[in-house]
Amino acid sequence: MSVSEQARRARVAAEALAVATRTAKDATLHAMADALVARTPEILTANAADLAAGRDAGLSAAVLDRLALDEARVAGIADALRQMAALPDPVGEVVRGSTLPNGLELRQIRVPFGVVGVIYEGRPNVTVDAAGICLKAGNAALLRGSSSAAHSNAALVAVLRDAIGEAGLPMDAVQLVDASTRDSVKELMRARGLVDVLIPRGGASLIRTVVEESTVPVIETGVGNCHVYVDAAADVSMAVAITLNAKTQRLSTCNTAESLLVHADVADAFLPAVLAAFAEAGVTVHGDARVAAYSDAVLAATDEDFGTEYLAAHISVAVVDSLDAAVAHIRRYGSGHTEAIVTDSQSAAREFVARVDSAAVMVNASTRFTDGGEFGFGAEIGISTQKLHARGPMGLPELTSTKYVVTGTGHLR
């Protein structure tokens, strides 16, 4: 089936979803979650085929980690759907309202986008997260994953569609776009008038391609070159713990720290401890000359290193002479995702928060908290690094638009 035909079917499904009650949508989400758990063996069989093909193709350990499913991960994905069902329905929410001087009643309410296309790389959990969050917000979803997860995605979508149909909503609320050819991506990006919005999730190349070549409006989700800045007034033990968590808690996510900046005044106390912790954790450090002075294991950092989202056991590290220098470094190399400051100085924290232009700024907390689930939004569809419509973790309200409802009593202008 062509992408255009899938989009037309999605538009029909979207009409039904737009008026579906919260009760119906939540019951469907629970049905989807139950079906995932019940059919876990067939999902894992499909995933095993993808993992075997990925290993044969030489995919990196980080990519294979993002691709891999097991019983616990499937259960976690299902739980995310149940948690989503417990969240308020954004559709129909009154954003603002008033009575105008002429007596007209004005309300701005949330409404679904309609048809949402999601283009993403080899993370099967995105298939379920995107399907669920789109459905809860009243949208039909066209999901175009990567060929590396083709078997997993096909199994997941088959399970979800069956559950949606059995729950009484249109099965075409969720459709999987063929990943065997790049032509399907081009078709999806050119389906203006049939697809209301596109959301790319993945590496810099994928996002750039979608943003630059799509005629469909795009909500840009960005790469995560996230920084931890250890201020002169930092508590050293806290700084080591936060830095290690931000880098190593999970290597392959966009909110993982990829760069560490250390104020010169705390370098002697902090760097030996954190470098030892990195060595024990198997993290390779790419540092400037001042960092290299603390360990022979430090590799010389290049300009490219400081701008790299590693998604692996590597981190770039630099010593800076001031908070000004830290902010300048982040503005030069950062991707606008998440930055953290570790400090006991309220004034330094306030200045850092005010001057760093990113979607999320952490004070004495790990960058790993930039996440829809951690923020209490439920499963997210992505973390937006743009400044229009949505920024940061995109939960249910960010998957809606608004309309104005104007009620009069025979008013004429």
PAZAGU-934569 format. One record per residue (C-alpha): residue number from 1; residue in three letters; x, z, y. Coordinates in steps of 0.5 Angstrom, whole numbers, plus 500, padded with zeros to 3 digits. Layout:
<NUM, "ALA", <X, Z, Y>> ...
This chain:
<1, "MET", <500, 500, 500>> <2, "SER", <503, 498, 507>> <3, "VAL", <504, 504, 512>> <4, "SER", <499, 501, 517>> <5, "GLU", <493, 501, 511>> <6, "GLN", <496, 508, 510>> <7, "ALA", <495, 510, 517>> <8, "ARG", <488, 507, 517>> <9, "ARG", <486, 511, 512>> <10, "ALA", <489, 517, 515>> <11, "ARG", <485, 516, 521>> <12, "VAL", <479, 516, 517>> <13, "ALA", <481, 523, 514>> <14, "ALA", <483, 526, 521>> <15, "GLU", <476, 525, 524>> <16, "ALA", <473, 529, 518>> <17, "LEU", <479, 534, 519>> <18, "ALA", <478, 535, 527>> <19, "VAL", <471, 538, 525>> <20, "ALA", <473, 542, 519>> <21, "THR", <471, 549, 520>> <22, "ARG", <477, 554, 519>> <23, "THR", <474, 557, 513>> <24, "ALA", <474, 550, 510>> <25, "LYS", <481, 549, 512>> <26, "ASP", <484, 556, 510>> <27, "ALA", <480, 555, 503>> <28, "THR", <484, 548, 502>> <29, "LEU", <491, 552, 504>> <30, "HIS", <489, 557, 499>> <31, "ALA", <488, 552, 494>> <32, "MET", <494, 548, 495>> <33, "ALA", <498, 554, 494>> <34, "ASP", <495, 556, 488>> <35, "ALA", <496, 549, 485>> <36, "LEU", <503, 549, 487>> <37, "VAL", <504, 555, 483>> <38, "ALA", <500, 553, 477>> <39, "ARG", <504, 546, 477>> <40, "THR", <511, 549, 478>> <41, "PRO", <514, 546, 471>> <42, "GLU", <512, 539, 473>> <43, "ILE", <515, 540, 480>> <44, "LEU", <521, 542, 478>> <45, "THR", <522, 537, 472>> <46, "ALA", <521, 532, 478>> <47, "ASN", <526, 536, 482>> <48, "ALA", <531, 536, 477>> <49, "ALA", <531, 528, 477>> <50, "ASP", <533, 528, 484>> <51, "LEU", <538, 533, 483>> <52, "ALA", <541, 529, 477>> <53, "ALA", <541, 523, 482>> <54, "GLY", <544, 527, 488>> <55, "ARG", <550, 529, 484>> <56, "ASP", <551, 522, 481>> <57, "ALA", <551, 520, 488>> <58, "GLY", <556, 525, 490>> <59, "LEU", <552, 529, 495>> <60, "SER", <555, 535, 498>> <61, "ALA", <553, 542, 496>> <62, "ALA", <550, 543, 502>> <63, "VAL", <545, 537, 501>> <64, "LEU", <544, 539, 494>> <65, "ASP", <542, 546, 496>> <66, "ARG", <537, 543, 501>> <67, "LEU", <534, 539, 496>> <68, "ALA", <534, 544, 490>> <69, "LEU", <527, 548, 488>> <70, "ASP", <526, 553, 483>> <71, "GLU", <521, 558, 481>> <72, "ALA", <522, 562, 487>> <73, "ARG", <523, 557, 492>> <74, "VAL", <516, 554, 490>> <75, "ALA", <513, 561, 490>> <76, "GLY", <516, 562, 497>> <77, "ILE", <513, 555, 499>> <78, "ALA", <506, 557, 496>> <79, "ASP", <506, 563, 500>> <80, "ALA", <508, 560, 506>> <81, "LEU", <501, 556, 506>> <82, "ARG", <497, 563, 504>> <83, "GLN", <501, 566, 510>> <84, "MET", <498, 560, 514>> <85, "ALA", <491, 561, 512>> <86, "ALA", <491, 568, 515>> <87, "LEU", <493, 565, 522>> <88, "PRO", <488, 564, 528>> <89, "ASP", <486, 557, 528>> <90, "PRO", <488, 553, 534>> <91, "VAL", <483, 548, 534>> <92, "GLY", <477, 550, 539>> <93, "GLU", <482, 555, 543>> <94, "VAL", <480, 555, 550>> <95, "VAL", <487, 555, 554>> <96, "ARG", <484, 556, 561>> <97, "GLY", <477, 555, 564>> <98, "SER", <473, 557, 570>> <99, "THR", <467, 555, 574>> <100, "LEU", <469, 550, 580>> <101, "PRO", <466, 551, 587>> <102, "ASN", <461, 546, 586>> <103, "GLY", <458, 550, 579>> <104, "LEU", <461, 545, 574>> <105, "GLU", <464, 549, 568>> <106, "LEU", <471, 547, 566>> <107, "ARG", <474, 549, 560>> <108, "GLN", <481, 546, 557>> <109, "ILE", <481, 547, 549>> <110, "ARG", <486, 545, 544>> <111, "VAL", <484, 539, 539>> <112, "PRO", <488, 536, 534>> <113, "PHE", <493, 530, 535>> <114, "GLY", <490, 526, 530>> <115, "VAL", <495, 523, 525>> <116, "VAL", <502, 526, 525>> <117, "GLY", <508, 522, 522>> <118, "VAL", <513, 526, 520>> <119, "ILE", <520, 523, 518>> <120, "TYR", <525, 528, 515>> <121, "GLU", <531, 528, 510>> <122, "GLY", <532, 531, 503>> <123, "ARG", <528, 538, 504>> <124, "PRO", <522, 538, 499>> <125, "ASN", <520, 544, 502>> <126, "VAL", <518, 540, 509>> <127, "THR", <513, 536, 505>> <128, "VAL", <509, 542, 504>> <129, "ASP", <510, 545, 510>> <130, "ALA", <508, 539, 514>> <131, "ALA", <502, 538, 510>> <132, "GLY", <500, 545, 511>> <133, "ILE", <501, 546, 518>> <134, "CYS", <498, 539, 520>> <135, "LEU", <492, 540, 516>> <136, "LYS", <491, 547, 519>> <137, "ALA", <491, 544, 526>> <138, "GLY", <486, 539, 524>> <139, "ASN", <491, 533, 523>> <140, "ALA", <492, 528, 518>> <141, "ALA", <499, 527, 515>> <142, "LEU", <504, 521, 514>> <143, "LEU", <510, 524, 510>> <144, "ARG", <516, 520, 510>> <145, "GLY", <522, 524, 506>> <146, "SER", <528, 521, 504>> <147, "SER", <530, 517, 497>> <148, "SER", <534, 523, 495>> <149, "ALA", <528, 527, 494>> <150, "ALA", <523, 521, 492>> <151, "HIS", <521, 525, 485>> <152, "SER", <520, 532, 488>> <153, "ASN", <516, 529, 494>> <154, "ALA", <512, 525, 490>> <155, "ALA", <510, 531, 485>> <156, "LEU", <509, 535, 491>> <157, "VAL", <504, 530, 494>> <158, "ALA", <500, 529, 488>> <159, "VAL", <499, 536, 487>> <160, "LEU", <497, 537, 494>> <161, "ARG", <492, 531, 494>> <162, "ASP", <489, 534, 488>> <163, "ALA", <488, 541, 491>> <164, "ILE", <485, 538, 498>> <165, "GLY", <480, 533, 494>> <166, "GLU", <478, 539, 490>> <167, "ALA", <477, 543, 496>> <168, "GLY", <472, 538, 499>> <169, "LEU", <477, 535, 504>> <170, "PRO", <479, 528, 504>> <171, "MET", <485, 527, 500>> <172, "ASP", <488, 522, 505>> <173, "ALA", <489, 528, 509>> <174, "VAL", <496, 528, 506>> <175, "GLN", <500, 521, 504>> <176, "LEU", <507, 520, 502>> <177, "VAL", <510, 514, 505>> <178, "ASP", <514, 510, 501>> <179, "ALA", <522, 512, 501>> <180, "SER", <525, 506, 497>> <181, "THR", <526, 502, 503>> <182, "ARG", <528, 503, 510>> <183, "ASP", <522, 498, 512>> <184, "SER", <517, 504, 512>> <185, "VAL", <521, 508, 517>> <186, "LYS", <520, 502, 522>> <187, "GLU", <513, 501, 520>> <188, "LEU", <511, 508, 522>> <189, "MET", <515, 508, 528>> <190, "ARG", <511, 501, 530>> <191, "ALA", <505, 504, 528>> <192, "ARG", <502, 505, 535>> <193, "GLY", <495, 506, 536>> <194, "LEU", <494, 508, 529>> <195, "VAL", <499, 514, 529>> <196, "ASP", <499, 519, 534>> <197, "VAL", <505, 522, 534>> <198, "LEU", <512, 522, 530>> <199, "ILE", <516, 528, 529>> <200, "PRO", <523, 527, 526>> <201, "ARG", <527, 532, 522>> <202, "GLY", <534, 531, 520>> <203, "GLY", <541, 530, 522>> <204, "ALA", <543, 527, 529>> <205, "SER", <543, 520, 527>> <206, "LEU", <536, 520, 524>> <207, "ILE", <533, 523, 530>> <208, "ARG", <537, 519, 535>> <209, "THR", <534, 513, 531>> <210, "VAL", <527, 515, 531>> <211, "VAL", <527, 517, 539>> <212, "GLU", <530, 510, 541>> <213, "GLU", <527, 506, 537>> <214, "SER", <520, 508, 536>> <215, "THR", <514, 506, 540>> <216, "VAL", <510, 512, 537>> <217, "PRO", <510, 518, 542>> <218, "VAL", <516, 523, 539>> <219, "ILE", <517, 530, 539>> <220, "GLU", <524, 531, 538>> <221, "THR", <527, 536, 534>> <222, "GLY", <534, 537, 535>> <223, "VAL", <541, 538, 531>> <224, "GLY", <543, 545, 531>> <225, "ASN", <550, 546, 534>> <226, "CYS", <549, 554, 535>> <227, "HIS", <554, 558, 538>> <228, "VAL", <555, 566, 538>> <229, "TYR", <559, 569, 544>> <230, "VAL", <562, 575, 543>> <231, "ASP", <562, 578, 550>> <232, "ALA", <568, 583, 553>> <233, "ALA", <563, 589, 552>> <234, "ALA", <561, 587, 545>> <235, "ASP", <561, 593, 540>> <236, "VAL", <566, 590, 535>> <237, "SER", <563, 592, 528>> <238, "MET", <556, 589, 531>> <239, "ALA", <559, 583, 533>> <240, "VAL", <562, 582, 526>> <241, "ALA", <556, 583, 522>> <242, "ILE", <552, 578, 527>> <243, "THR", <557, 573, 527>> <244, "LEU", <558, 573, 519>> <245, "ASN", <550, 573, 518>> <246, "ALA", <549, 567, 523>> <247, "LYS", <554, 563, 519>> <248, "THR", <554, 565, 512>> <249, "GLN", <547, 567, 511>> <250, "ARG", <545, 560, 509>> <251, "LEU", <550, 555, 511>> <252, "SER", <545, 549, 511>> <253, "THR", <540, 550, 516>> <254, "CYS", <540, 548, 523>> <255, "ASN", <539, 555, 526>> <256, "THR", <546, 557, 523>> <257, "ALA", <552, 558, 527>> <258, "GLU", <557, 553, 528>> <259, "SER", <561, 555, 534>> <260, "LEU", <564, 562, 536>> <261, "LEU", <566, 564, 543>> <262, "VAL", <570, 570, 544>> <263, "HIS", <572, 573, 550>> <264, "ALA", <579, 574, 551>> <265, "ASP", <578, 582, 553>> <266, "VAL", <576, 583, 546>> <267, "ALA", <580, 578, 542>> <268, "ASP", <585, 583, 539>> <269, "ALA", <580, 588, 537>> <270, "PHE", <575, 583, 534>> <271, "LEU", <578, 576, 532>> <272, "PRO", <583, 580, 526>> <273, "ALA", <576, 583, 523>> <274, "VAL", <572, 577, 523>> <275, "LEU", <577, 572, 521>> <276, "ALA", <578, 577, 515>> <277, "ALA", <571, 577, 514>> <278, "PHE", <571, 569, 514>> <279, "ALA", <576, 569, 509>> <280, "GLU", <573, 573, 504>> <281, "ALA", <566, 569, 505>> <282, "GLY", <570, 562, 504>> <283, "VAL", <569, 560, 511>> <284, "THR", <574, 555, 514>> <285, "VAL", <576, 556, 521>> <286, "HIS", <577, 551, 526>> <287, "GLY", <580, 555, 532>> <288, "ASP", <584, 553, 539>> <289, "ALA", <591, 555, 540>> <290, "ARG", <589, 562, 542>> <291, "VAL", <585, 563, 535>> <292, "ALA", <591, 561, 531>> <293, "ALA", <595, 566, 533>> <294, "TYR", <591, 571, 529>> <295, "SER", <592, 567, 523>> <296, "ASP", <596, 562, 519>> <297, "ALA", <589, 560, 516>> <298, "VAL", <586, 557, 522>> <299, "LEU", <586, 550, 523>> <300, "ALA", <587, 547, 529>> <301, "ALA", <580, 545, 532>> <302, "THR", <579, 538, 535>> <303, "ASP", <574, 536, 541>> <304, "GLU", <570, 533, 535>> <305, "ASP", <570, 540, 531>> <306, "PHE", <567, 544, 537>> <307, "GLY", <561, 539, 537>> <308, "THR", <560, 539, 530>> <309, "GLU", <554, 541, 526>> <310, "TYR", <558, 543, 520>> <311, "LEU", <552, 545, 515>> <312, "ALA", <557, 548, 511>> <313, "ALA", <563, 553, 510>> <314, "HIS", <566, 551, 517>> <315, "ILE", <566, 554, 524>> <316, "SER", <569, 552, 530>> <317, "VAL", <572, 558, 534>> <318, "ALA", <575, 559, 541>> <319, "VAL", <577, 564, 546>> <320, "VAL", <574, 564, 553>> <321, "ASP", <576, 568, 559>> <322, "SER", <570, 569, 562>> <323, "LEU", <562, 569, 561>> <324, "ASP", <562, 563, 566>> <325, "ALA", <567, 559, 561>> <326, "ALA", <563, 561, 555>> <327, "VAL", <557, 558, 558>> <328, "ALA", <561, 552, 560>> <329, "HIS", <563, 551, 553>> <330, "ILE", <556, 551, 551>> <331, "ARG", <553, 546, 556>> <332, "ARG", <559, 541, 554>> <333, "TYR", <558, 542, 546>> <334, "GLY", <551, 545, 545>> <335, "SER", <545, 542, 542>> <336, "GLY", <540, 546, 546>> <337, "HIS", <538, 549, 540>> <338, "THR", <540, 557, 539>> <339, "GLU", <545, 561, 542>> <340, "ALA", <547, 568, 542>> <341, "ILE", <550, 573, 546>> <342, "VAL", <553, 580, 543>> <343, "THR", <554, 585, 549>> <344, "ASP", <553, 592, 551>> <345, "SER", <552, 590, 558>> <346, "GLN", <545, 589, 561>> <347, "SER", <548, 585, 566>> <348, "ALA", <552, 580, 562>> <349, "ALA", <546, 579, 557>> <350, "ARG", <541, 577, 563>> <351, "GLU", <546, 572, 566>> <352, "PHE", <547, 569, 559>> <353, "VAL", <540, 568, 558>> <354, "ALA", <538, 566, 565>> <355, "ARG", <544, 560, 565>> <356, "VAL", <544, 558, 558>> <357, "ASP", <539, 552, 557>> <358, "SER", <537, 552, 550>> <359, "ALA", <530, 553, 546>> <360, "ALA", <532, 560, 544>> <361, "VAL", <537, 565, 546>> <362, "MET", <539, 571, 542>> <363, "VAL", <541, 578, 545>> <364, "ASN", <545, 582, 540>> <365, "ALA", <541, 578, 534>> <366, "SER", <543, 573, 529>> <367, "THR", <542, 566, 531>> <368, "ARG", <538, 565, 524>> <369, "PHE", <532, 568, 527>> <370, "THR", <530, 562, 530>> <371, "ASP", <525, 560, 525>> <372, "GLY", <517, 559, 525>> <373, "GLY", <516, 564, 520>> <374, "GLU", <521, 570, 523>> <375, "PHE", <517, 569, 530>> <376, "GLY", <511, 570, 526>> <377, "PHE", <508, 563, 527>> <378, "GLY", <508, 561, 520>> <379, "ALA", <511, 555, 517>> <380, "GLU", <514, 551, 522>> <381, "ILE", <514, 543, 522>> <382, "GLY", <521, 543, 526>> <383, "ILE", <525, 546, 532>> <384, "SER", <524, 542, 538>> <385, "THR", <530, 542, 543>> <386, "GLN", <526, 537, 548>> <387, "LYS", <523, 540, 554>> <388, "LEU", <516, 536, 554>> <389, "HIS", <510, 539, 550>> <390, "ALA", <513, 544, 545>> <391, "ARG", <520, 547, 545>> <392, "GLY", <523, 552, 540>> <393, "PRO", <520, 553, 533>> <394, "MET", <513, 549, 533>> <395, "GLY", <508, 553, 530>> <396, "LEU", <500, 551, 530>> <397, "PRO", <499, 551, 537>> <398, "GLU", <504, 546, 538>> <399, "LEU", <501, 541, 533>> <400, "THR", <495, 540, 538>> <401, "SER", <493, 537, 544>> <402, "THR", <488, 539, 549>> <403, "LYS", <482, 536, 552>> <404, "TYR", <477, 538, 558>> <405, "VAL", <470, 540, 557>> <406, "VAL", <466, 539, 563>> <407, "THR", <459, 542, 563>> <408, "GLY", <454, 541, 569>> <409, "THR", <447, 541, 570>> <410, "GLY", <446, 534, 573>> <411, "HIS", <452, 534, 577>> <412, "LEU", <453, 528, 581>> <413, "ARG", <459, 526, 585>> 
